[in-house]
């Protein structure tokens, strides 16, 4: 065996040995204080022990190891909680150490995780953003101010569903609707298409999340794709933000102040969180809220004010449904020939009556202020 052949075999072996030592160092520590769990394989840990139905495997492991389970997924230590009692103990009495979540590598594009509420770490910025959302976004006054917009969006979506279903039946199809978020606006369609891709990429398993040393290589090209789609979405969002900033600089007064105005006009007290949000912060917050609002909007529209009766395709029942997630799965109407009734008198008023609970806003603000004081008294973890 010549020196070249020896080098070819020695280098990969040395690399594997170094990776094994690095993984053990990362996942090592006080193993005696860890919850029980199955012994993992070198390098990959328990990744290939979960099978095609991880939820069923977890249930079997719970019977053997108890409600608190320790797994090693690649070089990532993972604790699995499978008991409401244990979950309440962890997230109520030890909420600060468990407040943060692991950020997928794809969502670090454009530092999205550092500006978004849903992905940010617990701290001053997160507390400020949460307080603003609770006081300025999820309040009756703001909901009522957007009543006309919400009603128009609902009407447009239902009208589009009718048109697409009718066109599908005319072409011999079953009348299924494949995309509830399509729009005749080219810019709007591009925005929602990119947002759907971003949400899909964020939920796609990425080998770089389990082996951090692979982040530089991006072997599955997930982050590269995320950067491409985020660039398009950022361009669209920043256009609206820029227009609003120019309106304010020109002294234009809007009849109704919306959440974008709240973000642009925010001024901190210099003690907790930022003094102002940067344009990049605002762009990311708008994107973050949109990604959270899309599924919530579909859920809100479902059943009210229009009643749809859905059925699973192919005779599938909830008991026989494949639990493996598939994006884009569709449901068809149980009675497709019945027209959608859109009578104004049959739909509930979208207006939220503030008079029903006059002290609700004051109570909520007092609760948030008390919670903020409690949060500030704690270490940021």
ABEGO torsion letter per residue (X at the ends): XBAAAAAAAAAAAAAAAAAAAAAAAAABEBAAABBBBBBBBBGAEAAAAAEABAAAAAAAAAAAAEABBBBBBEABBBBBBABAAAAAAAAAAAAAAAABBBBBAAAABGGAAAABAAABBBEAAAAAAAAAAAAAABBAAAAAAAAAAAAAAAAAAAAAAAAAAAAAAAAGBAGBBABAABBABAAAAAAAAAAAAAAAAAABBBAAAABAAAAAAGAAGAAAAAAAAAAAAAAAAAAAAAAAAAAAAAGBBBABBBAAAAAAABBBAGABEBABBBAAAAAAAAAAAAAAAAAAAAAAABGOABBBBBBBBGGBBAAABBABBBBGBBBBBABAABBBBABAAABBBABBBAAABAAAAAAAAAAAAAAAAAAAABBAX
